[in-house]
Amino acid sequence: PPEQAARMKKLQEQEKRQKVEFRKRMEQEVSQFIQATGEPRRRFQPMTKIERSILHDVAEVAGLTSFSFGDDEDSRYVMVFKKEFAPSDEELEAYRRGEEWDPARAEERRRLRELAAQQEEAELESGPAPPGPPNDYKDKYRHLIGCEAAKAAARTMEANKAYGCVPVANKRDTRSIEEAMNEIRAKKRLRQAEDE
């Protein structure tokens, strides 16, 4: 029906207009953010997927870094960062967990981790070497076979000389290759004669 098509077209134009207006609004907000000197990052209100993609695009054009955070569609929001304040992996992880990023606390955690790593290193240097794997595979099985048994077994192990050689007495078919081939050909001829 033509009136439905007209309604659809009107809706699409309206949507397009809204997107254009939203983009203009985001461009203004982003340019304000760029001029705001004491603001390294800005968090925007939760928005729809389309709006987020428009904002990401605006941020990219402006030379900024942007990320989306939040678990479900209704609460996902965009954060825009100035290039010189691009977030570390640790900072991004905090936002992904839904936490506020506290650089001082992060620095403290990093210092504690470093300290723990240094202590661990010191313990390794001073303490006895941890038991590693045995160097010789025979040591691994020494408790099973003993020392002398292993050496004796190694000495007595010899290749089976007859390996791969079948004595004539063990062969079932004593015909030569020619005899066997002649027999096969004769059977074939017989079959062909029966078929005809």
C-alpha positions in Angstrom: 0.0 0.0 0.0 1.3 3.4 -1.0 0.4 5.2 2.3 2.4 2.6 4.3 5.4 3.2 2.0 5.0 6.9 2.5 4.9 6.4 6.3 8.0 4.2 6.1 9.9 6.8 4.1 8.8 9.6 6.5 10.1 7.5 9.5 13.4 6.8 7.7 13.9 10.5 7.0 13.1 11.3 10.6 15.6 8.7 11.8 18.2 10.1 9.4 17.6 13.6 10.7 17.9 12.4 14.3 21.2 10.8 13.5 22.5 13.9 11.8 21.4 16.0 14.8 22.9 13.6 17.3 26.2 13.6 15.4 26.3 17.4 15.4 25.6 17.4 19.2 28.4 14.8 19.7 30.8 16.8 17.6 30.1 19.9 19.7 30.6 17.9 23.0 33.8 16.4 21.7 35.2 19.7 20.6 34.3 21.2 24.1 36.1 18.2 25.6 39.2 18.8 23.5 39.3 22.5 24.6 38.8 21.6 28.3 42.3 21.6 29.6 41.9 19.8 33.0 39.9 16.9 31.5 42.0 13.9 30.3 38.9 11.7 29.7 35.1 12.2 29.5 32.4 9.6 30.2 29.2 10.0 28.2 25.7 8.9 29.2 24.6 5.3 28.3 23.3 5.3 24.7 22.1 2.9 22.0 24.4 0.9 19.7 23.9 3.3 16.8 24.6 6.4 18.9 27.7 4.7 20.3 29.0 4.0 16.8 28.4 7.6 15.8 30.3 8.8 18.9 33.2 6.4 18.2 33.4 7.8 14.7 33.3 11.4 15.8 36.1 10.7 18.4 38.2 8.9 15.8 37.9 11.9 13.4 38.9 14.2 16.2 42.0 12.1 16.9 40.8 10.8 20.2 40.7 7.3 21.7 37.3 5.9 22.7 36.0 2.7 24.3 32.6 1.4 25.3 32.0 -0.1 28.7 29.1 -1.7 30.5 27.6 -5.2 30.5 24.1 -5.0 29.1 22.8 -2.9 26.1 20.9 -0.5 28.3 23.9 0.5 30.4 26.7 0.6 27.9 28.4 4.0 27.7 31.4 5.5 25.8 34.5 7.0 27.3 36.6 9.3 25.2 40.3 9.9 26.1 42.8 12.5 24.8 45.7 10.8 23.0 48.3 11.8 25.6 46.1 10.3 28.3 45.3 7.0 26.5 44.3 4.4 29.1 46.6 1.6 30.2 45.4 -2.0 30.1 45.0 -1.8 33.9 42.8 1.3 33.6 40.7 -0.3 30.9 40.3 -3.5 33.1 39.1 -1.3 36.0 36.4 0.3 33.7 35.4 -3.2 32.4 34.9 -4.3 36.0 32.7 -1.3 36.5 35.2 0.4 38.9 36.5 3.9 39.0 40.1 4.3 37.9 42.3 5.6 40.7 45.9 6.2 39.4 47.3 6.5 43.0 45.8 3.2 44.1 47.0 1.5 40.9 50.5 2.9 41.5 50.4 1.5 45.0 49.3 -1.9 43.7 52.0 -1.9 41.1 54.6 -1.1 43.8 53.4 -4.0 46.0 53.5 -6.4 43.0 57.1 -5.3 42.3 58.1 -5.7 45.9 56.5 -9.2 46.0 58.4 -10.1 42.8 61.7 -8.9 44.3 61.2 -10.9 47.5 60.4 -14.0 45.4 63.5 -13.5 43.4 65.6 -13.1 46.6 64.1 -16.3 48.0 65.0 -18.2 44.9 68.6 -17.0 44.9 69.2 -17.8 48.6 67.2 -21.0 48.9 68.2 -24.5 47.6 67.6 -25.2 44.0 64.1 -26.6 43.5 64.0 -30.3 42.5 64.0 -30.4 38.8 63.5 -33.3 36.4 66.2 -35.9 36.4 68.9 -35.3 33.8 69.1 -38.9 32.7 66.1 -40.9 31.7 67.5 -44.0 33.4 67.4 -42.1 36.7 63.7 -41.8 36.3 63.2 -45.6 36.3 66.0 -46.5 38.6 63.5 -47.4 41.4 61.9 -49.9 39.1 64.8 -51.6 37.4 67.8 -51.0 39.7 71.2 -50.1 38.4 72.8 -53.4 37.6 69.7 -54.9 36.0 69.5 -52.0 33.6 73.2 -52.3 32.6 72.9 -56.1 32.2 69.7 -55.7 30.1 71.5 -53.2 27.9 74.4 -55.5 27.3 72.3 -58.6 26.4 70.0 -56.7 24.0 71.0 -57.8 20.5 69.2 -57.5 17.3 67.3 -60.6 16.2 69.3 -61.8 13.3 66.5 -63.5 11.6 64.2 -60.4 11.7 62.6 -59.9 8.3 63.8 -63.2 6.9 61.2 -65.9 6.6 62.6 -69.5 6.2 61.3 -71.4 3.2 59.7 -74.0 5.4 57.4 -71.4 6.8 56.1 -70.2 3.4 52.8 -71.6 2.5 52.9 -70.9 -1.2 56.0 -72.5 -2.8 55.2 -71.5 -6.4 57.4 -69.0 -8.2 56.0 -65.6 -9.3 55.7 -66.8 -12.9 53.7 -69.9 -11.9 51.3 -67.8 -9.7 50.8 -65.2 -12.6 50.1 -68.0 -15.1 47.5 -69.5 -12.8 45.8 -66.0 -12.3 45.7 -65.4 -16.1 44.2 -68.9 -16.8 41.4 -68.2 -14.2 40.8 -64.9 -15.9 40.5 -66.4 -19.3 38.2 -69.1 -18.0 35.9 -66.4 -16.5 35.8 -64.4 -19.7 34.9 -67.6 -21.7 32.0 -68.3 -19.3 30.7 -64.7 -19.6 30.6 -65.0 -23.4 
